[in-house]
Amino acid sequence: MLNFPICLITAAIDLEKSIGKFFKYGLIILAVATGLGIVIRIVGSYIYFHTGQKIKNPGTRKVEILEINKEIVDDTLARAVLGYMIAGERGALFGAITGEQYEETKSITFRIYYNNGTEQTITCSPKHPLCQELLKKCDLW
């Protein structure tokens, strides 16, 4: 009988140590991942900025689209779950019926030929301003 409370106390101490280690190392991993994400974002912004400057300074002779990465997205399940949360089973059925598949463009790869004879290949998100500028300069016809 005396053994039982001691087991609970030792289990609680072990649980407290485990939770402490989880938060300690979890926060370290989170800080490292956040720092790495910030560095990647800064390097990506520098590459896009440098390419934008190269487009303006020597100018472009020609811009080609090499590849368009598309992904098929199906929102039937999301609409069914949302319909169920709002209106129950009938809402889930209506949400599933109205679901659809569509293509979403993830990235576009361009080859840029500059006036000074150099060329560059760059992959952009379609929402990035550099991508919009390159699409305007493309020969689509």
Secondary structure, DSSP 8 states (H G I E B T S, - for coil): --HHHHHHHHHHHHHHHHHHHHHHHHHHHHHHHHHHHHHHHHHHHHHHHHHHHHHHTT-EEEEEEEEEEEEEEE-HHHHHHHHHHHHHHHHHHHHHHH--EEEEEEEEEEEEEETTS-EEEEEE-TTSHHHHHHHHHS---
